[in-house]
Every structure is written in C-alpha cells, then in structure tokens.
C-alpha cells in the first residue's frame, strides 16, 4: 500500500505557474532542537540552557533561526518543486522567535519563472498563531522530468536523558 504520505512527487518546471502555492508544517520538539544543535554545532545557550535563556530578551529557549530555514529547504525538496530541485539561493529575514512546541508552516508561492528552468519562490513561515517568523525568497532550478518515488524512511533517533 502506497499512500500519499509515503510518496514524493515533484512538480516540473513546465507544470509550475506563477501564484502556485504549497505548504509544509512541522512542530519543534525538544529532541529536534537538541539534534539541530548537535548537527549544526550551534550550541548557543539561548537554545539549550533554560536559565541562560530566561535572562535573554526572549525570556525562554528559542529555536535556531536556521531550523526554520531548514524547513524551507525541506519544503522545496519534498513538496514544491520537490525531488530533483536544485537549491541555488535564499534570502531570510527572521521576524520573531520560534519556541519549543511551536508549530510552523512554510508557505511557498511561485513568484516567477526564469530562463534555464529557474524559479523564484516566496517563502513565508508562520507559527500556529499565524504570526510570521521568517520571510524570504528562494531561487531554484526546477526539475524537468516527472518523478514519483517512495519517501526515504529515516531511523528513529531518541535523545537519552
């Protein structure tokens, strides 16, 4: 049985139109925050130390800004245009912090198609209260051949207490 949650299908350059949109949603868990710190090497205590973060302008731990940026990458790679997309450029403006257990939604909107299969995409990231946390634009090379494949399964990683 192959349901749509287990399948990745791209949208080719020829299929994309100005104004097309797609979304990608994720909730920031404690484990994801710690894993992102480990993978990126960014161990700023505002992300990892509750006591330190309490004395910051945010008053509590916050996500790495690039965690939200990585969700834009995931949306481009898995939703629109999807598999086969080549990420060329990204601008990011961080508007407000993402906090633990926030659910953020990336909305991608095709702004324009350019020569050589390039597509400029508006990237809007909002939290569960519909407040913008990140704004930006991405430029990608969209795939030219249709692809539909099973989503790779990642091993479950647990953080030891």
DRENKE-175217 format. One line per 3 residues: number of its first residue (from 1); for each residue y, z, x of N, C-alpha, C, O. Coordinates in steps of 0.001 Angstrom, whole numbers, plus 524288, in hexadecimal, padded with zeros to 5 digits. Last residue first. Example, Ala and Ser with C-alpha at 12.3 -4.5 7.8 and 13.67 -1.06 7.14 Angstrom:
BEGIN
2) 7F736/81BA8/83232/7FBDC/81BE4/83566/8001E/81EBE/83264/80472/81F67/83461 ~ 7E9C6/81E78/83386/7EE6C/81E78/8300C/7F31C/81E78/83390/7F309/82111/8379C
This chain:
BEGIN
161) 829CC/86DC0/84705/82DA3/87203/8467E/82D82/8757D/84B34/83073/87948/84B7B ~ 828E2/86067/849F0/8267A/8659B/84A33/82AB9/869B8/84A00/82EC7/86933/84C89 ~ 82A53/855E3/841B6/82CFF/8592F/84582/82A5F/85E89/84568/829BB/860E2/84142
158) 82200/84B02/84055/823A4/8502C/83E7B/82622/85326/842F3/8244D/852F8/84764 ~ 820E1/83E50/83C5C/82246/841AF/840C5/82445/846D3/83E8B/827CC/846EA/83B46 ~ 817E2/8351A/8388F/81B09/8397D/836C7/81BEB/83D14/83B71/8183E/83EAB/83E1A
155) 81946/82814/83D8C/81669/82D08/83D34/81A0A/8314E/83B39/81EC2/8311C/83C21 ~ 81D04/81D62/83541/81E17/820E0/8399F/81ACA/825C6/8391F/8199C/82779/834C7 ~ 818F0/81107/83202/8187A/8168C/830AE/81952/819D1/83593/816AD/81918/83987
152) 82051/8059D/82F45/81D60/808C3/83307/81D5B/80E85/83169/82153/81098/82FA9 ~ 81EB6/7FEF3/82370/8221A/80272/8265E/81EC4/80586/82A3B/81AD1/807CE/828B5 ~ 81986/7F246/8235F/818BA/7F7CC/8224F/81C50/7FB05/825BC/81CE3/7F9F3/82A63
149) 82287/7E7C4/82085/81E61/7EA4A/82375/81DE7/7EFFD/821F0/82169/7F23C/81F89 ~ 82851/7DBD1/81FD6/826BE/7E03C/81C98/82219/7E2B0/81F5A/81E34/7E012/82068 ~ 83269/7D327/822FC/82E40/7D690/824E7/82D43/7DAC9/820DB/830EC/7DD0D/81EB5
146) 8382D/7C6C5/824A5/8369E/7CAE9/8210C/83208/7CDF6/8234D/82E46/7CBB3/82543 ~ 840DF/7C3CA/82EDA/83BBA/7C30F/82C88/83A4B/7C7C3/8293D/83B1A/7CC39/82AD9 ~ 84A1E/7C6F5/8329F/84A19/7C1DA/83000/844D6/7C0C0/82D75/84461/7BD2F/82A44
143) 8510D/7D33A/832AD/84C59/7D00B/83391/84CB3/7CAE4/8308C/84F3D/7CA8D/82C7B ~ 85E2E/7D480/8376A/85A56/7D4F1/8332E/85599/7D188/83469/85618/7CD70/836E3 ~ 8641B/7DB94/84078/861D4/7D661/83FDD/85D8C/7D715/83BCE/859C3/7D9EC/83CAC
140) 86F1F/7E383/83C9C/8699B/7E2B1/83DD9/86869/7DCDC/83DFA/86B52/7D9AA/83BDF ~ 878A8/7ECE3/83D12/877A5/7E74C/83D9B/87204/7E6C3/83F62/8705A/7E93A/8432A ~ 87DF7/7F6A4/834C8/879E4/7F4E1/8385E/879E5/7EEF4/8388D/87B00/7EC59/834A9
137) 887C8/80018/832F1/885F9/7FABB/8323D/881EE/7F983/83659/88266/7FB24/83AD9 ~ 88A1B/80C54/82C07/889EA/808CC/8307E/88854/80357/82EF2/887A1/8021B/82A5A ~ 88A6D/819FA/82987/88BCE/814A4/827F5/88B6E/81136/82CCA/88C58/81305/83127
134) 884B6/825D9/82543/8855D/821F0/8295E/886E3/81CC2/826DB/884F5/81B54/822B1 ~ 885F8/82BD2/81C59/8854A/82E88/82153/885F9/82AD3/825F7/887A3/82C7F/82A28 ~ 88BBC/82CA4/80FF2/88A9A/82959/81475/88A35/82CA3/8196E/88DA2/82FCF/81A95
131) 88566/832CE/805B1/889BA/8331D/80966/88836/8300D/80E41/883F8/830C1/81069 ~ 87DDB/83430/7FE2A/88090/82F29/7FE57/88570/82F54/801CC/88924/82C61/800F4 ~ 877EC/83CAF/7FFD7/87C89/83D70/7FC79/87FF0/83894/7FC45/88461/838C8/7FA6F
128) 870AC/839C6/80719/86ED6/83A73/801B6/87353/83B66/7FDE2/87294/83AF4/7F928 ~ 87885/830FC/80F3A/874FC/83563/80E46/873AA/835C5/80874/87551/83285/80551 ~ 87886/823D0/81420/87A94/827F3/810BB/87686/82C3D/80FFC/871D0/82B4C/81016
125) 87C89/81968/81B90/878B1/81DA1/81B4F/87B27/8221F/81848/87F58/82405/819AE ~ 87D4C/80C1E/81C6D/87FC0/8109E/819E1/87B8E/814CC/81949/87785/813E5/816D4 ~ 87FC7/800F0/822FC/87C33/8055B/822EB/87F1B/80A22/820CE/882E7/80BF0/82324
122) 88001/7F339/8217F/882C9/7F830/820E4/87EC3/7FC81/82051/87ADC/7FBE9/81D92 ~ 87C09/7E9A0/82A46/87A71/7ED05/825FA/87DB1/7F207/82603/87E17/7F4B5/829FC ~ 87B2D/7DCB6/82DD7/87E4F/7E173/82E65/87D78/7E4AE/82976/87E17/7E2C6/82517
119) 871B6/7D506/83406/87381/7D72F/82F0D/8768F/7DC2E/83043/874CC/7DF77/8334D ~ 86D8E/7C931/83A0C/87011/7CE4F/83A5D/8722D/7CFED/8350D/87420/7CCBD/83206 ~ 86950/7BF74/83B48/86657/7C35A/83843/86896/7C8D9/838A2/865DC/7CCB0/837A9
116) 870DA/7B901/83FD4/86C8F/7BAED/8430D/869BE/7BF88/84089/867FC/7C318/8433E ~ 87CC4/7BC98/838A6/87920/7B8F4/83B38/874FF/7BBCF/83E6B/8758D/7C071/83F95 ~ 87C49/7C6CC/82EB3/87ED8/7C3E8/832E3/87AE2/7C029/83555/87637/7C07E/8343C
113) 87F16/7CCA5/822AA/87B33/7CA08/825E5/87E24/7C6B4/829DA/881FD/7C421/8288C ~ 88460/7D929/81F0C/884C2/7D382/81FFC/8803A/7D1A8/82362/87DEE/7D493/82671 ~ 88114/7E299/81A8C/88698/7E111/81A59/8873A/7DB32/81B1F/88A25/7D899/81851
110) 8775D/7E8A9/813D5/87868/7E3FF/816F5/87E24/7E281/81639/87FDB/7E14E/811E5 ~ 87617/7F614/814AA/87840/7F1D3/81189/87969/7ED38/8151F/87C25/7EDD2/81908 ~ 86E6B/80163/813E4/86FC6/7FCC9/816F1/871C2/7F89F/81340/86F6C/7F7B1/80F27
107) 86F04/80EA8/81334/86F88/809E6/81010/87172/80590/813A1/87590/80600/81613 ~ 86782/81987/8155A/86A1D/8153A/817FC/86A51/810B8/8141A/8664F/80F24/811F6 ~ 86833/82639/8112A/866A8/820F4/80FAD/86A13/81D17/8129B/86EDF/81D53/81262
104) 86332/832DD/813F3/86713/82EC5/814C2/864C9/8297B/8134F/86029/8286A/81417 ~ 86268/83FA6/810C4/85FCF/83AA6/80FE1/863F7/83670/81050/867CA/83671/80D66 ~ 8620E/84B3A/8184F/8652A/84723/815B7/861BC/8424F/81519/85E91/84111/8187F
101) 85C25/851FD/81E49/85A6A/85102/818EA/85E03/84D61/815D8/85D1D/84C86/81133 ~ 866C1/854CF/8268F/8612E/85546/8256D/8602D/854D4/81F95/86304/85706/81C62 ~ 8716D/84B8C/82543/86F3B/850C0/82611/86970/850C4/824C4/86776/84D35/82236
98) 87A44/84322/82ADC/87577/8436E/827D6/87300/848AA/8293D/8728D/84A09/82DD4 ~ 8886E/8431F/82A9D/88351/84474/82CC6/87EE2/84406/828C9/87FAA/8447D/82410 ~ 89019/83766/828C9/88F14/83CF5/827CF/8898D/83E26/829AC/8865B/83A9B/82A40
95) 891B9/82DC4/82E09/8958F/82FC7/82A4F/894F4/8358F/82920/898D6/83856/82886 ~ 890EE/825D8/838AD/88E93/82A83/83660/892AE/82D4F/83315/896AD/82F07/83522 ~ 88F31/818E2/8398E/8935E/81CB3/838EE/8910B/82156/83605/88F67/820E0/83186
92) 88A26/80ED9/8415F/88919/81389/83E47/88DF6/816E3/83E26/8908B/817A7/84222 ~ 8856F/80204/84316/889CE/805A7/84362/88873/80A3B/83FD5/885EB/80990/83BCC ~ 87C44/7FAA3/84A24/87D23/7FE7F/84607/88239/80165/84715/88335/8030C/84B7D
89) 8741F/7EF85/84D24/87900/7F272/84DAB/879A0/7F62C/8491D/877D0/7F51D/844CA ~ 869D4/7EB68/84C3B/86D56/7E9CB/85070/871EB/7ED7A/85160/8736C/7EE71/855D7 ~ 85CD2/7EBAF/84914/861A6/7EEC5/8489D/8652F/7ED62/84D3A/863A3/7EE22/851B7
86) 8551F/7E2EC/842EC/856EF/7E467/8481D/85C56/7E6CE/84783/85FFA/7E443/845AA ~ 84A76/7E349/83A22/85018/7E3AE/83AF8/85139/7E559/84093/84E98/7E8C5/842B3 ~ 84003/7E437/83889/841C8/7DF89/83B50/847A2/7DF88/83C63/84994/7DC2B/83F3A
83) 84089/7EAAD/82C50/83D96/7E957/83105/83F47/7E41C/8335B/83FE3/7E031/830A2 ~ 84DDD/7EAE6/826EF/8486E/7EC86/82757/845C7/7EAA5/82C4B/84865/7E930/8300E ~ 858A7/7E9AA/82457/854FA/7E56C/82359/84F32/7E6D8/823F3/84BE4/7E434/821AA
80) 85378/7F353/81CAE/8569B/7EE7F/81C75/8598F/7EDC7/82189/85CBF/7F11C/822E5 ~ 84A88/7FA22/81FC9/84BF9/7F8CD/81A69/84EEB/7F39B/81A22/84D18/7EFE9/817A7 ~ 84864/7FC13/82A4E/84411/7FC65/8268F/84567/7FA82/82113/841E2/7F962/81DFF
77) 85134/7FAC0/83086/84C1F/7F91B/8328E/847DE/7F8E3/82E6F/84424/7F5E4/82EF2 ~ 8596F/7FF02/82AC6/859AE/7F988/82C71/8544A/7F77E/82DF4/852F7/7F305/82CCB ~ 855B9/8094F/829D2/856A9/80623/82525/856CB/80052/8267A/85490/7FD1B/823AE
74) 8557A/80C81/8344E/8509F/80C56/83142/8513E/808E3/82C6D/84DB8/805E7/82B17 ~ 86037/80C10/836AC/85C7E/808C9/83981/8576B/8082F/83674/8554C/803E3/8360E ~ 86382/813E7/82FEE/8657E/80E8D/82F32/861C2/80AC3/831E5/86050/806BE/82FAE
71) 85E8A/81C3D/8348D/85CDE/81AB2/82F42/85EDC/81543/82DEC/85C44/81255/82B21 ~ 86407/81D4F/83DAD/85E9F/81B6D/83E08/85C7C/819DA/838AA/85908/81686/8384B ~ 86D45/82184/839F3/86D48/81C40/83C1F/867CB/81A02/83C6D/86700/81559/83B89
68) 869A0/82B6E/8377F/86B5D/827FF/83343/86B81/82257/8351D/86A0A/81EC8/8323A ~ 867CD/82E57/841C4/86372/82E79/83E05/864D0/82AF3/83972/86195/827D8/837B3 ~ 87163/82E0D/8468E/86E08/8297F/8473E/8690D/829C6/84404/8664D/825DB/8438B
65) 87540/837EB/8445E/8778E/83361/841C9/87405/82EA2/84224/873AE/82B8D/83E78 ~ 86BEC/841B2/841FC/86E40/83E36/845D7/870A1/83998/842D8/86E3C/8379B/83F2E ~ 86ECC/84AE1/837CA/86BA6/846B6/83A20/86EBB/84413/83E7E/87389/8443E/83E9C
62) 8729D/85854/8399C/87343/85315/8376B/86FAC/84F43/83A40/86DC8/85053/83E8B ~ 8736F/865DB/83661/87118/86196/8395F/871D1/85C6A/83687/871A8/85C25/831BB ~ 88039/86A9D/83286/87A84/86A82/8323F/87888/865ED/8356F/87B8C/86287/83701
59) 88ABF/869A0/833FD/888CB/86EB1/8321E/882E3/86EE6/8316D/880C6/872F0/82FE7 ~ 890A8/861AB/83810/88D30/86062/833AF/88ABB/86536/83135/888D3/864F3/82CCD ~ 895F4/8654A/840A5/89920/863A4/83C29/895C7/86283/83753/897CD/86267/832F7
56) 88DAC/87027/844D1/88FF7/86AE7/84545/8933C/869AC/84072/89346/86CA3/83CA9 ~ 88840/8793A/84392/88D78/87995/845DB/89034/87459/84670/8949B/87420/8485C ~ 87ECD/875A2/83FFE/881F7/878D9/83C69/8878E/87966/83E69/88B31/879F8/83B52
53) 87A64/87119/848CF/87C9C/86DAD/844C8/8800E/870B4/840F9/883D8/86E8F/83EEF ~ 87699/87A11/84DF3/87AAC/876E2/8505A/87D6F/87399/84C2A/8823C/8735C/84C05 ~ 86F05/87D0C/84682/8733E/8809D/84802/877D0/87D9A/84A5D/87C53/87E79/848F4
50) 8683B/87459/8460A/86B1F/8761C/84161/86FC3/87989/842BD/873F2/87906/8406D ~ 86652/86A22/84DE9/8671C/86FCA/84E45/86A96/871A6/849D1/86F4B/870AA/849CC ~ 865EE/85F30/84CE7/86117/8622B/84D81/861A6/86818/84D33/85DC8/86ACF/84C50
47) 86F72/85A17/84C41/86B06/857F2/84950/86674/85BC3/848F9/86371/85BA0/8453A ~ 875BC/85F64/852C9/8779A/85EE4/84D5D/87347/85CA8/849DF/87370/85D44/8451B ~ 8712B/85E77/85CB8/86FBF/862ED/8596A/871DF/862AA/853D6/86FF5/8657D/85073
44) 86BFD/85278/8605E/870DD/85530/85F21/86F84/859B2/85B71/86CFB/858D7/85772 ~ 8640C/84C75/86451/862D3/851C5/862B4/867CF/85504/861FB/867CF/859BD/862E3 ~ 85FDC/84096/864E1/864BF/8431E/8634A/86374/8487E/8610C/861F9/84901/85C80
41) 856E5/83B4E/8669C/858B5/83E9A/86ADE/85DC8/84166/8699E/85FD5/84445/86CE2 ~ 851FA/83554/85F26/856FE/83379/8612F/858BB/83676/86608/85BB3/8346A/86937 ~ 848D6/83B0C/85D20/84881/83585/85E85/84D84/833A5/86123/84D51/830B2/864EE
38) 84CD6/8451B/85AAB/84907/8445C/85ED8/848E9/83EB1/860B7/848E4/83DB2/8656C ~ 8536B/8430E/85236/8558A/84581/856F7/851E1/84486/85B92/853A2/84343/85FDD ~ 84BF4/83F44/84B47/85026/83BCB/84CFF/8529F/83DEC/851F8/853CB/83AF2/8558E
35) 845DC/84844/849D8/8438D/843AC/84C54/847BC/83FEC/84E45/84728/83DA1/85275 ~ 84D43/84E8E/844AF/84B2C/85028/849BE/848C6/84B81/84CA3/84993/84AE3/85156 ~ 84ECF/8489C/83B81/8533F/84A01/83ED5/85156/84B65/84452/85392/84999/8482E
32) 844A8/8484B/83763/84732/84375/83919/84BC5/84490/83CB7/84C8C/841CA/84091 ~ 84319/8530D/8351B/83FCA/85060/838E5/8425F/84B63/83AE8/8424B/84A59/83F9A ~ 84AC1/854A9/82D4D/84AF7/85793/8323E/847CB/854C5/83675/8499B/8542F/83AE0
29) 84E72/84844/82787/84B5E/84D1A/827CA/84C44/84FC5/82D0F/84E45/84D6B/830BF ~ 8562B/84093/82042/855ED/842F5/82571/8530C/8482B/8252E/854F5/84BF5/822EB ~ 85109/8362D/818F2/852E7/83B9A/818E7/85221/83DEE/81E53/84DFC/83D59/820B1
26) 854C9/828FB/8160A/851C4/82CB4/8192F/85444/8321D/818C1/85907/83294/81842 ~ 854C8/81BD2/8119A/8561A/82158/810C3/85280/824D8/813F0/84DD4/823D3/81475 ~ 85ABE/80FC9/810A9/856B9/812A7/81386/85850/81862/81341/85CC1/819B1/8148D
23) 85DD2/803D0/809AD/85E8C/80954/80B06/859C8/80B80/80DD6/85575/8096D/80D7B ~ 8656B/7F80C/80900/86063/7FAB0/80966/8617D/8004B/80AF9/86589/80174/80D4D ~ 86BEB/7EC98/803DD/86BBE/7F204/805A0/86624/7F3F4/805E6/8629F/7F1D5/80367
20) 873C0/7E11C/804FB/86E94/7E37E/8045D/86EB6/7E912/80677/8714D/7EA27/80A5F ~ 87D60/7DD24/807F9/87D3E/7E0D0/80397/877F3/7E33F/8029D/87796/7E712/7FFB8 ~ 878A6/7D0DD/80BF5/87CF3/7D49D/80C11/87CAD/7D805/80736/87BDC/7D617/802E2
17) 86AB3/7D02F/80CF7/86FA1/7CE4C/80AC9/873C8/7D27F/80B5E/87295/7D727/80B47 ~ 85E8E/7CC1A/812AD/862EA/7CFD6/8124D/867CD/7CD37/81021/868E9/7C8AD/81144 ~ 857AD/7C3F9/81430/85763/7C6D9/80F3C/85BFA/7CA96/80E78/85D27/7CC14/80A0D
14) 8598E/7C088/81E52/85A98/7BCF4/819F4/85A8F/7BFB8/814AB/85D2B/7BDF7/81109 ~ 85632/7C96D/8240D/85BAD/7C7BB/8243C/85CF8/7C44A/81F83/86100/7C509/81CFF ~ 84CE3/7D099/81C11/84E70/7CCF1/8202E/8543C/7CB99/81FD0/856C9/7CC82/81BD7
11) 848B6/7DCD9/81B28/84C08/7D933/81840/84E37/7D590/81C63/85117/7D744/81FD8 ~ 83B8B/7E20C/81CA7/840E6/7E0EC/81E31/843AC/7DD56/81A4E/84150/7DB26/816BC ~ 8340E/7ECB6/818E9/83505/7E723/8182C/83AAC/7E609/8197A/83E32/7E8BF/817A5
8) 82A47/7F5C3/81A9A/82F7A/7F437/81C5D/82FF4/7EE57/81B92/82CA3/7EB59/81D5B ~ 82302/7FEA0/812EB/823E9/7F94C/814A4/8298E/7F896/81657/82D29/7FA8E/813D6 ~ 821B1/807E3/80E22/81EB2/8071A/812E5/81F8D/801B2/8153F/81D16/80055/81925
5) 8273B/80750/8052A/828EF/80B38/808F3/82624/80A8E/80E27/82801/80C73/81228 ~ 821F0/7FFF2/7FF3B/826BB/7FE52/801E0/828AE/80254/805CC/82B82/800EE/8096D ~ 813F8/80127/801E5/8189D/80189/7FE98/81D82/800B4/801D5/81D4A/800BE/806A2
2) 8086F/7FC89/80263/80CFB/7FBF2/805B7/811DC/7FC65/80260/813B6/7F880/8003F ~ 7FB62/80000/80353/80000/80000/80000/804D0/80000/80377/80536/80324/80716
